[in-house]
């Protein structure tokens, strides 16, 4: 079966949903209550332990197969325009870029010298927080990081929706 990464993830979600439904049905049909005086055989829900376990194992084996195919694809497929950057590395890079972008945004928005409230010196002493870097450099780093983040996201989206692999 040839699929894109996006399609493979939908297959995976579908399999996980089937497993959830099967386990829920098993939970409801593997035990039952009967009151004193009732015939348990008349109340017994249909349940085949071996058949349910076999179906569950088949679904879980398919999940392993799909996850493995996704992992192999992610570990071996490079993003176009980013030599050496495989999908799995990009998935690690994206949160790092998001963290850097937020940090640079905070640094770029600081004033070179800001008055700070100090609870210890409520008298005549005024405290200032002074930046020890160029806010222009921080702004430039923010813009570079935002651009790289966007480019990696777009490349990853393109790969996930167009490149196919075999499951």
Secondary structure, 3 states (H helix, E strand, C coil): CEEEHHHHHHHHHHHHHHHHHHHHHHHHHCCCCCCCCCCHHHHCCCCCHHHHHHHHHHHHHHHHHHHHHHHHHHHHCECCCCCCCEHHHHHHHHHHHHHHHHHHHHHHCCCCEEEECCCCCCCCCCEEEECCCCHHHHHHHHHHHHHHHHHHHHHHHHHHHHCEEEC
